[in-house]
Amino acid sequence: MKVEDFIENIDIAIQKYRRFYKLLDVISITFLLYAILLITNMEMIFEMFPELEVYSAASISFLGATLSYPKIFLFFLSLAFGLLLTFILHIKDDKKETIDIVEEKYPVLRERLSTAYDNREVDNIIVADLRENVVSASSKVIPADFFNKKRMYIGFFSLLIAISLLTYVSVSEYRISSTPQDIKDLLDPLSPENAGGSDLAVMEEISDDPGNKSTEDLLSEPAVVVVEGKQVDLTLPPGTGAGFTQGNQTNSTLDGFTPSSAYDISVISSSIYSEKLPEGYESIIKQYFEKMAGQ
């Protein structure tokens, strides 16, 4: 048997075992994620979007079982994540060459197998002797030796846990109290749109008069009001207090002022009457005032 034939047979066996490990991991991860999505009420996410709400109660029958659209969506979502995680877990195994795996498993072939494979087209005494030794040692190599039983046991144990959890959730319909809407309501105040807010308060003056439709900008020039036909500027110098209030009259009555009692209107002589009148006209002036007072 040639060296390249030996490596090809071992590579076929290793790839077959790798596909088996990947299948176990995909099923285990998919079932586990699907059970977790059911427990956390993720099928209610359809009700949060108006476009998908019509499908929240829709279902189809498959092999005698009724499957709702949200559960089908969650299953395929779990499958997608299962494939992605399985790819990440096995990315290092896929990069490992078959020759390195054989040499690691059988130290007697270390460096000899890779050297013989690299010089398989060379024909000389040294290379021919090396190939004969490699073929002789490889006859003791069994493809089943590359099957990792430990990894198989871990895969079956994980699959058993995932299937048990999914069966319990499906039969008992166990769910937590929280829903996706609760999580959304909790995260909404933390979003950038709602976290900042506005630093300025909008002030709007509302008039009691329904006919008054005008509004005044607080940052515009001072308003001018008309009081008894005169324009009054409401601009106040600093330190003048609250200022003029339209519609209110200030009480100008001094404290302690006592008004006089009311009396009938009559002729009262002035106390400041002066007797200093032009000489020769005193009698005429007195008669004039007395006549005026008598009318």
Secondary structure, DSSP 8 states (H G I E B T S, - for coil): --HHHHHHHHHHHHHHHHHHHHHHHHHHHHHHHHHHHHHTTGGGGGGGSTTTGGGTT-EEEETTEEEEHHHHHHHHHHHHHHHHHHHHHTHHHHHS-HHHHHHHH-GGGTTHHHHHHHTTT--SHHHHHHHHHHHHHHTT--GGGG--HHHHHHHHHHHHHHHHHHHHHHHH----S--HHHHHHHHGGGSHHHHS--SS-------S-TT------TTS---EEEETTEEEE----TT-TT---TT-------TT--------------TT------TT-HHHHHHHHHHHHH-
